Amino acid sequence: MDNHYIIGEATLLSKGLNLVLSNFGQQTINHLSFHQINNLLNRDWNGSDFLWMDISQEIKNTLKICQKIFKKDRVPKVFVFCDSKDPIIIKSFLKVGVNGYFLPQCCANTIKEALIHVKNNKKYIDPTLSQILTQSILDIEPLKPFQNTLTKREKEILHLIIEEYTTQEIANKLFISFCTVETHRLHLIQKMGVRNTAGLVREAISKNIYQKSMNSMSF
């Protein structure tokens, strides 16, 4: 019998997922918050364990959780639901080892197809995202010096990151959503060729981008 863990708050999505899994004959279904999942990171997983995460407001934390999970020798199957269609975010999750990526409004048949694919050792992406990912591959351009490719908004966010603002504080200050800030952060990490936020700070200071971003601030 498969063991399913639905991670996140009690939302319509989690309740609907519970119903879909039950209809598929999956009896062992557990509900955990993102705080509780930390208690499971060191457990011994097996191939019949499935984690389903609603991550629209937890992109950064979920990436870290997935990185920890996939460092173990035996890992569960991990699926994420996220309203972001950004190819960079999708690829970031697939790169750390996530088995499936869905939009929150996906249908029951999509869940069923994903279970079949993953049990055959294949990754699964919401079909509505296929065209977006294909286009992102076709749109690849020669690399340019990243200093010239940062947008004004990215420079604003980079400045606030260096000033030790949290993601929520940046969102409040710039009047944008938490998810949008995380998307910009991932864009910065990719453009600047670093692995994490510490790398952003180091690279920005070494390339004198910090001063440039300060001069471009408008608030």
C-alpha positions in Angstrom: 0.0 0.0 0.0 1.3 3.4 -0.9 1.8 6.1 1.8 0.7 9.6 0.8 1.6 12.8 2.6 -0.2 16.0 1.7 1.9 18.9 2.8 0.5 22.4 3.4 -2.5 24.1 4.9 -6.0 22.7 4.8 -7.2 24.3 1.5 -9.6 23.3 -1.2 -6.6 21.9 -3.1 -5.5 19.6 -0.3 -9.1 18.5 0.3 -9.7 17.8 -3.4 -6.4 15.9 -3.6 -7.4 13.8 -0.7 -10.7 12.9 -2.4 -8.9 12.1 -5.7 -6.4 9.8 -4.0 -9.1 8.1 -2.1 -11.0 7.5 -5.3 -7.9 5.9 -6.7 -7.9 3.4 -3.9 -5.1 5.1 -1.9 -6.1 4.5 1.7 -3.0 5.7 3.7 -3.2 9.5 3.4 -1.6 11.8 5.9 -1.9 15.6 6.3 1.1 17.6 7.5 2.0 21.3 7.7 5.3 22.6 6.4 6.5 22.8 10.0 5.8 19.2 10.6 7.5 18.0 7.4 10.9 18.9 9.0 10.3 16.1 11.5 10.2 13.6 8.6 13.4 14.7 6.8 15.6 12.1 8.6 13.2 9.2 8.2 13.9 6.2 6.0 11.7 6.6 2.9 10.8 3.9 0.4 9.5 3.8 -3.1 5.9 3.6 -1.9 6.0 7.0 -0.1 4.5 10.0 -1.9 4.8 13.6 -0.9 2.3 16.2 -2.3 3.2 19.8 -1.6 1.1 23.0 -2.2 4.0 25.5 -2.5 2.7 28.7 -4.0 3.7 30.6 -0.9 6.6 28.4 0.1 8.8 28.2 -3.0 12.1 28.9 -1.4 11.5 26.7 1.7 10.2 23.9 -0.5 13.3 23.9 -2.6 15.4 23.6 0.5 13.3 20.8 1.9 13.5 18.9 -1.4 17.3 19.3 -1.5 17.5 17.7 1.9 15.1 14.9 1.0 17.0 13.9 -2.2 20.4 13.8 -0.4 19.3 10.5 1.2 19.9 7.1 -0.4 16.2 6.2 -0.3 13.8 8.9 -1.2 10.0 9.3 -1.7 8.2 10.4 -4.8 7.7 14.2 -4.6 5.0 16.2 -6.4 4.6 20.0 -6.1 1.6 22.2 -6.9 2.6 25.8 -7.7 0.8 28.6 -9.6 4.0 29.8 -11.1 4.5 29.0 -14.8 8.0 30.4 -14.9 10.3 27.9 -16.6 13.2 28.8 -14.3 11.1 27.8 -11.2 9.9 24.6 -12.9 13.4 23.6 -13.9 14.7 24.4 -10.4 12.4 21.9 -8.9 13.0 19.2 -11.5 16.7 19.7 -11.1 16.7 19.0 -7.4 14.8 15.8 -8.0 11.1 16.5 -7.8 9.1 13.9 -9.7 6.1 16.0 -10.8 5.1 19.7 -11.1 1.4 20.7 -11.4 -0.7 23.9 -11.5 -3.1 24.0 -8.6 -6.1 23.8 -11.0 -5.1 20.6 -12.6 -7.7 17.9 -13.1 -8.0 14.4 -11.5 -6.9 12.7 -14.7 -3.6 14.6 -14.5 -3.0 13.2 -11.0 -3.8 9.7 -12.2 -1.4 10.1 -15.2 1.3 11.4 -12.9 1.1 8.4 -10.6 1.4 6.0 -13.6 4.4 8.0 -15.0 6.3 8.2 -11.7 5.8 4.5 -10.9 7.5 3.8 -14.3 10.4 6.0 -13.2 9.4 9.0 -15.4 9.0 12.6 -14.4 5.7 14.3 -15.0 4.9 18.0 -15.8 1.4 19.4 -16.0 0.4 19.2 -19.7 -0.6 22.8 -19.8 3.0 23.8 -19.1 4.6 21.8 -21.9 4.3 24.6 -24.5 5.8 27.1 -22.1 8.8 24.9 -21.4 9.3 24.1 -25.1 9.2 27.8 -25.9 11.7 28.6 -23.2 14.2 26.1 -24.8 13.6 27.6 -28.3 14.2 31.2 -26.9 17.7 30.5 -25.7 20.1 33.3 -26.7 23.9 33.7 -26.4 25.0 34.5 -22.9 25.5 38.2 -22.2 27.4 39.9 -19.3 24.8 39.6 -16.5 25.4 43.2 -15.4 23.7 44.4 -18.6 20.7 42.0 -18.3 19.4 42.8 -14.8 16.1 44.6 -14.9 15.4 47.6 -12.8 13.2 45.5 -10.5 15.9 42.8 -10.2 18.4 45.5 -9.1 15.9 46.8 -6.6 15.4 43.3 -5.1 19.1 42.6 -5.2 19.8 45.7 -3.2 17.2 44.7 -0.6 18.6 41.2 -0.4 22.0 42.6 0.3 20.4 44.8 3.0 19.2 41.6 4.7 15.5 42.1 4.0 13.4 39.0 4.1 11.3 37.8 1.2 8.1 39.0 2.9 9.7 42.4 3.8 10.7 42.9 0.1 7.2 42.0 -1.0 5.7 44.5 1.4 8.2 47.3 0.4 7.7 46.9 -3.3 4.0 46.1 -3.2 4.4 42.8 -5.0 3.6 39.2 -4.0 5.8 36.8 -2.0 5.8 34.5 -5.0 6.9 37.3 -7.4 9.9 38.1 -5.1 11.0 34.4 -5.1 10.7 34.3 -8.9 13.0 37.4 -9.2 15.4 35.8 -6.7 15.7 32.7 -8.9 16.2 34.8 -12.0 19.0 36.6 -10.2 20.6 33.3 -9.2 20.5 32.1 -12.7 21.7 35.3 -14.4 24.6 35.7 -11.9 25.7 32.1 -12.1 25.5 31.4 -8.4 23.9 28.7 -6.2 22.2 30.6 -3.5 21.5 34.0 -1.8 25.0 34.2 -0.2 26.4 33.8 -3.7 24.2 36.7 -4.9 25.6 39.0 -2.2 29.2 37.9 -2.8 28.9 38.4 -6.6 27.1 41.7 -6.4 29.8 43.2 -4.1 32.7 41.7 -6.1 31.3 43.1 -9.4 30.4 46.4 -7.9 26.7 45.8 -8.8 25.7 46.7 -5.3 26.6 50.3 -5.7 25.0 50.3 -9.2 21.8 48.9 -7.7 21.8 51.5 -5.0 22.0 54.3 -7.6 19.1 52.9 -9.5 16.8 52.7 -6.5 13.7 54.9 -6.7 12.1 54.5 -3.3 
